[in-house]
C-alpha cells in the first residue's frame, strides 16, 4: 500500500538513532517500551542506558532489590511501571528461564504489559504482524484518513486497531510500526505540524478538509484534584532525620518521604506550626519549628496537583530510627522530594 511504503521510506531517511532500535532482544525492547509509556524519548533515554548498564539481562533485574530498582527509576514517574517491571523480570527469570514469550497473545499476559507494549515487542523482536496503536498512531491515522471518532471512547480504540492492522505490511511489520510512531513523534506532531513539508501533503484528508488542528478528537478530560502535602523534616541532636516508606496503594507506593500532614485544602503556615508544636514525636516535642520553603512547591501529576511545603522540626535529643543523610540519600524518593533535598533550602540545614 502506498501509505505504508511512503511511511517506511520516510522513516529510513529521518529516523532517530536510538539504542533499542538496533536490537531484536526482547528484554531491551520491553525495557524501552515500559520506560517510554507516558514519557518522552529525551527523558527516557538516560534511564534506559542506566538500567541496561546496571541490569544488562533480565536475570540481573530479577535479582535486584525493589529499592534499587525504584532508586534508579527516580524521576521517571508513574512508579507502578517500575514495580511491575521488577515483578515481570522475576517471573520471566524464574518461571520462564529467562525466555520472553514470542507472540502477542502470551506477551499481553505479563504484568504491566498492555496491548500496545505486547504489539511492540511481538513485532520488533519476533516480526509478528500486529499493529501498535499509541498516541502518535491515533494522530497520524485520524488525520490521514479524516477519522473524527472520539479517542477517549473505548470503542474507538478497536476502530483504530482494525485500521492499523489493515495498513501494516505483513512482510515488514517491525519497520512499519517504528515508522508510524516516529512519523507522529517528529512530523505529524500535536501542535503546529509543518504540513507543507509533509510527504502526505497531497493525500492527507485532514489537510484537504482543513481539519488538522481538530484531529484526533478527544473530549473526555481527566478530573484533577488538589492535595496539600505538609512535610515534617524531623532533625535530631545528631543531625539525623526521620524518613518513612509510603505504604498501600496510591501515588509513590514504596517510595520514601518525610512524615506527612496531608490536607484537602490550604492550611496556613501558622496553623501547621501550631499543630506541630502540640504534637509529640517519639514522646518528644520539637524545640524549634521553621518553614523551609517560603513559596509552596507545585507538583503536577496526571490526576492530582500537589501543593507542597516543608517544615523543619529540631529536637535536642536523639530520635529513634533516625538516619544520617548519607544513608537516606541511597533510598528512592519522589523526585519532588529528592529535588528539595538537593536544594539550598535543605543543604543549609
GUMI-953091 format. One record per residue: residue in one letter; z, x, y of N, C-alpha, C in turn. Coordinates in steps of 0.001 Angstrom, whole numbers, plus 500000, padded with zeros to 6 digits. Last residue first. Example, Ala and Ser with C-alpha at 12.3 -4.5 7.8 and 13.67 -1.06 7.14 Angstrom:
% GUMI-953091
S507080512850497750507140513670498940507870512900500030;A507800513190494310507800512300495500507800513200496700;
% end
This chain:
% GUMI-953091
X556162520552523276557500520128522819558363521346522508;X553642521192523894554648521590524882556061521194524436;X552069520089522002552326521523521906553357522021522900;X551817517472522900552630517748521724552989519233521663;X550247517740525212551482516940525226552389517348524087;X548020519163524411549020519841525245550334519084525264;X547243518381520949547088518277522402548187519024523120;X547509518164518296546888519408518758546708519408520282;X548549515673517997549380516797517569548784518146517965;X546401514112518743547564514166519626548427515382519292;X544765514496516518544321514965517833545487515072518810;X546341513228514560546025514663514461545615515226515818;X546206510623515491547493511323515486547273512828515405;X543504510121515175544091509925516496545456510609516587;X543034510532512453542510511508513416543142511343514789;X545842510248510293544745509602511019544310510521512154;X546499513186508276546890512227509308545658511458509783;X547551515032505480546470514247506098547016513197507058;X549388518151505950549280516777505468548119516053506149;X549745520551507113548961520562505878548693519151505356;X551452520178509206550033520344509521549140520390508288;X553978520223508048553393518938508447551891519058508664;X554474522953507793554331522136506593553632520812506911;X554623523738510425553747524491509519553490523719508227;X556623522122511505555220521828511813554263522543510869;X559153521308509055558598522141510122557114521820510323;X560710518085508546559831519156508084559373520005509274;X563525516159507377562662516668508456561885517878507948;X565289515195505516563852515058505220562954515508506372;X567850514597507930567416514692506535565902514480506427;X568112516528510898567788515235510282567357515427508832;X570683518241512531569576518347511596569358516981510940;X571331517306515984571755517587514604570494517749513745;X570560516357518371571249517659518370571841517983517007;X567285515029518866568596514936518218569234516318518209;X564925513238520812565567514505520480566960514266519901;X561974511610520560563413511360520450564073512649519970;X559090510794522300559857511873521692561335511522521724;X556617508494521684557921508679522322558663509783521574;X553313507607522270554209508489521524555484508704522339;X551093504822521852551970505653522671552883506472521753;X548023503095521639548994503996521024549775504792522070;X546338500442520540546860500960521803548099501779521436;X543423499702518714544792500192518706545136500778520070;X541557497061517739541721498004518844543185498415518873;X539954496384514632541154496449515455540968497433516622;X537785496538513020538374495214513207539584495214514139;X536959499219513250535954498163513097536526496785513397;X538869500720515952538458500617514560537497499434514443;X539595502729518700538868501561518202538506501728516734;X542258503505520644541565503943519424540923502725518777;X543642504714523577542867503631522988542111504187521777;X546803505628524657545602506085523947544923504880523303;X548211505169527859548059504665526495546750505173525903;X549476507891529679548441506868529545548302506474528086;X551574509635529164551695508682530269550658507566530196;X552936510526526208551609510319526815551703509252527904;X555757510666525847554919511861525766553548511682526397;X558819509747527095557469509245526841556515510446526900;X561854510604525541560817510972526518559508510309526117;X565293510600525133564050509897524797563045510152525917;X568121512200523671567162512113524770565903511417524270;X569692511939521483570325512443522693569437512226523913;X569597509177519175568943510266519914569713510653521165;X572106508797516646571406508268517814570773509422518582;X572224508612513089572330509381514325571594508644515442;X571719507566510630573090507470511143573313508297512411;X568977507775510584569749508618509668571194508724510160;X569060506431513648568131507088512753568939508037511885;X569740503426515269570308504592514598569264505127513617;X568895502112518512568665502273517065569381503511516541;X569156502115521197570101501290520442570000501522518932;X567078503667522036568436504118522368569483503358521572;X564903502112521298565179503355520567566611503833520803;X565102500113523234565216499762521819565548501000520991;X564637501588525532565937500931525354566174500575523889;X562002502333524999563029503369525132564431502786524976;X560764499839524995560730500681523796561834501729523855;X561286499027527635561773498230526502561815499064525224;X559923501025529087561372500899529208561962500111528045;X557282500500528467557887501765528049559408501667528063;X556763497093527372556924498124528395557564499386527804;X554345496119525072555769496140525399555979497298526373;X551604494133524321552081495296525060553551495126525418;X551713492753520997551455492672522436552049493899523110;X552419493160518471551158492447518679550816492293520156;X553727496380517436553840495072518081552452494465518258;X555567498749515606554274498084515797554493496702516406;X556966501759515623557293500398516056555959499736516400;X557187504313513150556369503442513997557082502148514355;X557361507810512440557954506465512387557372505582513483;X554079509359512196555462509353512654556037507956512461;X552124509583509150552312509228510553553777509431510914;X549582510098506631550921510289507194550935509912508672;X547879507919504277547908508965505295549319509038505888;X548014505738502613548355507048502042548180508209503016;X545851503882504659546666503902503443546782505328502900;X544619503248507082545250504555506912546162504634505694;X545049499700507099544437500917507634545295502127507295;X545860498285503850545706498243505297545117499549505778;X548413498201501341547032498052501777546980497929503302;X551074500710501017550464499378500969549048499364501484;X552338503179503386552250502549502062551514501222502165;X552012506173504990551748504735505117551527504154503731;X554637508566504862553336508122504360553201506608504546;X556120510184507722556184509338506524554787508867506140;X558046512744509341556792512009509133556928511215507846;X560108514298511646560058513322510553558667512695510516;X560439517839512383560042516462512670560059515605511407;X562371520555513863561598519927512795561384518448513102;X564071521876515517562676521765515936561773521197514867;X566665521759514785565908522919514305564449522893514746;X567504519327515727568034520517516385567284521776515966;X564515517238515515565927517563515300566286518906515928;X562610514602516709562732516065516677564201516444516548;X560500512043516098561907512429515944561997513948515762;X558502510186517748558462511588517321559893512095517288;X557351507145517134558608507801517472558603509205516884;X554712505219518469555171506219517509556398506953518032;X553629502154518684554567502996519422555191503980518431;X550743500364518808551488501299517977552327502206518873;X549490497253518921550161498224519781551084499076518911;X546300495758518460547594496161517929548166497252518834;X543986493138518655544668494228519353546020494487518706;X541044492403516685542408492122517145542977493362517832;X537836491064516501538636492265516747540000491860517290;X535505489798514329536655489455515156537558490684515269;X532083490531514457533383490859513879534500490499514841;X529658487960514595530351489070515224531718489272514578;X526504486918513575527932486928513257528591488159513855;X523820487388514168524610486505515042526110486600514796;X521084489272514270522444489318513714523359488536514638;X517772490084513661518682489071514173520031489206513469;X516421493402514355516750492271513488517751491317514145;X514830491931517206514948492081515753515633493405515415;X514435491917519892515126490754519327515400490902517831;X512892494018520677514305494045521095515119492907520474;X510402493217519617511076494415519104512562494400519439;X508685491206520270509998490824519747510817492022519261;X505915490940520917506903491315521934508325490915521530;X504096490648518940504665489407519481505764489668520513;X503517493305518374502432492410518772502953491140519423;X506011494207517552505406494753518759504297493836519283;X506336492751515213507296492571516309506734493096517614;X504258493730513603504222492345514078505168492124515249;X502488496675513734503851496116513752503833494729514375;X499988497808514019500183496862512911501561496223512882;X499820499660516013498733498669515943498947497624514857;X502039501250515660501864500572516952500767499510516917;X502948502752513558502649501337513301502385500556514604;X503608505204514466502442505133513576502028503692513298;X504518505270517909504817504876516530503526504787515715;X504427505678520572504150506845519731504324506532518247;X505108503229521593503772503749521912503400504920521015;X507750502791520962506735502102520165505328502649520434;X510482504223520876509228504606521522508063504044520716;X513230501964521220512334502769520384511035503069521135;X515686500927522563514595501620523244513747502515522327;X517962500903519864517747500700521290516580501552521798;X517627501480517043518100500182517546517737499912519004;X514436503073516134515871503095516437516310501760517051;X512230504122514549512465502692514805513959502469515061;X512764507023514395511672506410515155511973504962515534;X515153507795513055514547508654514066513520507955514955;X516054505809511305517033506653511998516421507409513170;X513778504658510248514699503824511011515686504635511825;X512790506905508941511983506278509983512863505389510873;X514734507317507038514555508312508090513760507734509255;X514321505061505437515609505256506097515489506248507259;X511733505489504556512001504295505350513341504413506066;X511980507992503156511083507830504305511466506639505169;X513695507605501031514061508564502069513255508305503338;X512088505735499660513418505356500143513900506302501233;X509823507341499061509703506160499919511066505755500489;X510910509291497380510298509688498642510183508502499598;X511761507686495237512713508518495980512159508870497355;X509443506423494180510491505642494850511431506482495692;X506670506792493244507360507709494160508497507012494903;X505589504910491613505362506305491231506095507297492138;X506107502478492773506794502809491520506650504275491136;X506694502120496185505743502563495160506476503016493900;X507955499182497670508283500512497160507261500921496099;X507383496593498361506616497650499025506936499047498508;X509083494973496842507634494750496784506846495942497331;X511581495784497604511168496053496229509657495876496067;X511675494769500160511684496221499979511208496598498586;X511745492040499481510616492586500234510529494104500062;X514200491854498144512959491499497446511741492093498149;X515905492595500226515870493393498998514582493132498231;X515510490549502045515065491894502392514989492792501154;X516620488431500542515251488344501063514702489733501388;X519224489314500147518337489149498987516877489089499433;X520150489193502771520138490480502059519189490412500872;X520162486481503339519115487307503927519016488657503230;X522475485481502257521204485160501594520071486036502103;X524490486262504052524385486901502742523050486652502047;X523799486839507399523845485816506349523608486492505002;X523223488786509117524651488593508846524867487504507795;X520538488676509531521005489649508540522514489576508305;X518640485833509767519884486416510257520466487373509212;X515125486211510021516291485733509272517525486517509709;X512763486993511173513869486655512070515028485992511340;X510413489405510689511344488548509955512545488266510845;X508020491017511128508454489930512004509315488908511256;X507428493289509740506947492032509162507360490803509979;X508566495230511432507176495374510973506608494045510483;X511204494225511851510263494413512955508818494455512458;X512326494130509317512353492923510146511344493039511287;X511950496783508394511254495667507746511208494436508642;X513594498251510193512170498563510019511417497367509448;X516138497016509882515480497085511180513973497311511028;X516777497313507169516748495979507791515892496003509054;X516818500114507124515769499387506395515649497960506918;X519086500711508628517788501219509039516648500437508396;X521095499472507108520798499002508454519448499470508960;X519594499396503815520710499629504726520309499149506105;X518474499273500708518463498418501900519738498698502685;X516302500878498405517551500894499175517393499961500375;X514770499762495368514727499968496815516124500003497419;X514014501504492480514861500456493047515033500756494534;X512680503129490261512055502420491394512873501223491868;X514369506146489621514256504732489253513699503959490459;X514818508874489825513485508354490135513283506914489659;X517291509948489665516651509593488398515293508916488575;X518109510631492259518463511502491132517618511233489888;X517017508674493964516953510088494338517204511019493147;X517441506208492569516091506634492968516033508132493237;X520195506161492042519231505883490972517840506389491327;X521305506621494581521495507607493501520447507415492411;X520376504279495931520079505619496433520205506660495324;X521444502200494426519988502331494537519608503737494991;X524167502658494856523628502702493488522121502897493515;X524290502234497613524581503562497074524038503709495658;X523576499444497779522816500477498470523023501853497831;X525560498172496178524135498046495874523326499172496508;X528341500513495919527737499207496097526244499247495815;X530991502184494703529532502251494718528968500838494794;X533689501944494352533220502409495646531718502524495765;X533529502584490909534369502191492037533840502794493331;X530530501670489185531501502680489602532264502216490844;X528561499879488750529874499546488183530950500544488612;X526238500938489630526884499968490514528259499544489994;X525390502510487480525936503148488680526722502168489535;X524298500675485736525557501325485381526205502005486588;X522026499820487128522966498827486586524296499430486187;X520610502235487777521218501390488806522307500487488242;X521253505118485704520494503931486087521312503055487026;X522781507101484602521431507454485041520589506248485429;X526171508034485366525215507067484804523832507316485398;X526981511543485297526816510301486037525916509335485269;X529170513385483348527792512897483449527742511584484217;X531740514185482830531066514754483986529643514287484189;X532629512660480713532378514086480511531558514713481641;X533462510171481310532022510324481071531627511800480925;X536206510359481698535694509344480765534228509550480403;X536624512535483444537486512341482272536914511379481241;X534615512510485414535014513763484766535724513511483442;X534488509809486127533280510484485633533655511763484877;X537153509345486948536546508549485882535344509271485269;X537444511184489051538310511282487866537702510539486684;X535535510137490808535377511501490292536215511691489030;X536699507691491397535453507713490633535190509101490063;X538924508528492899539118507761491660537865507813490783;X537642509773495064538523510549494197538720509841492853;X536299507601496185535558508798495775536377509596494761;X538421505972496913537505505529495856536702506706495304;X539494507587498943540316507250497785539441506789496616;X537320507697500703537831508934500104538666508633498867;X537040505011501412535917505726500796536409506973500074;X539348504451502719539208503894501372538039504548500658;X539028505449505270539617506329504266539596505750502854;X537405505310507711537200504456506525537721505184505279;X537094508791508917537359507356508999537076506609507706;X536908511436509374535674510767508986535837509246508968;X539383512491509847538480512373510977537196511644510661;X539841513963506734540479513617508006539493513637509161;X539007514888504341538281513734504877538741513396506304;X540872516784503769539515517247504009538663516147504642;X543032515077503344543095516056504433541697516548504791;X542208513661501081542369512950502350542416513909503537;X542261515748499202541017515032499467541092514325500820;X544958516432499258543959517445499615542629516786499972;X546114514062498369546395514522499730545401515582500177;X545265513949495703544734512996496677544967513470498106;X544384517097494261545400516128494642544815515201495712;X541591517659492013542283517817493293543389516769493446;X540084517153489801541349517877489603542183517974490872;X537788515946490800538686515160489954540049515826489810;X536542518071492079537048516951492874538056516138492076;X535865519609489843536739520176490880537348519067491727;X534121517864488550535371518250487883536367518828488895;X531961517762490197532773516554490092534097516856489402;X531841520890492039531453519985490951532371518775490943;X532825522123494334531407522274494001530926521377492868;X534898521581496576534740520902495287533272520988494855;X534547523252498777535872523135498161535794522552496755;X531831522953499312532387524291499181533728524250498451;X531570520238499473530834520917498406531296522363498239;X533232519711501709533554519163500387532846519938499282;X531862521048503768533246521427503438533630520944502044;X529422519694503778529439521132503493530846521589503093;X530333517110504464529617517333503206529676518808502822;X531361517633507000532263517205505928531615517423504562;X529048518265508458530096519293508270531074518925507153;X527610515670508153527130516931507579528218517991507428;X528654513480509563528941513632508143528595514992507573;X527706513679512176529156513708511939529459514018510477;X524961513576511799525530514703512542527032514818512314;X524664511076510500524397512320509781525064513504510473;X527292508674511078526051509345511462525918510671510718;X528614506194508954528784507499509575527419508103509896;X528622504090507188529276503884508488529421505183509285;X528111506397504673528365504976504936529131504867506253;X528044509075504218527178508572505283527264507064505466;X529703509516502033530104510027503346529302509397504477;X528206508388499990529516507814500312529934508247501715;X525997510122500043525810508701500341527139508011500670;X527086512613499326526467512429500645526352510955501005;X528008512065496707528935512521497746528347512267499133;X525569511423495426526657510431495515527613510796496639;X524326513925495639523724512755496278524763511649496445;X526022515535494126525799515850495541525216514649496286;X525839514215491627527136514434492268526957514660493762;X523125514293490897523732513012491287525094513168491952;X520727516483491978522072516467491399522795515192491830;X518382516979493090518459515704492365519818515573491682;X517908518419496369518505518392495038518324517013494407;X517518518402499048516916519495498283517457519544496866;X518925516578500405517526516240500123516834517304499283;X521368517544501021521309516613499893519877516153499582;X520864519136503331521137519758502022521036518807500838;X517973518418505297519373518141505001519672518584503575;X515715518505507757516104519285506578517605519104506363;X514147515455508683515159516471508943515466517218507645;X510616514721508743511960514630508161512865515767508629;X507959514676509574509029514538510573510449514608510025;X506087514833507532505837515589508755507050515655509687;X507035513178505595506756514564505222506502515438506438;X507098510747507026508332511404506609508094512883506301;X504400510031507294505207510303508483506444511127508125;X503832509606504571503108510636505316503878511029506576;X505517507447504066505715508706503346505019509852504083;X504377505502505779505771505927505933506003507282505279;X501811505246504679501978505726506057503395506230506300;X502398504215502146501743505521502265501922506107503667;X503499501714502852504282502711502120503699504101502283;X501303500474504193502610500605504827503416501720504174;X499253500461502251499117501279503458500459501513504149;X500000500838498806500000500000500000500000500879501253;
% end
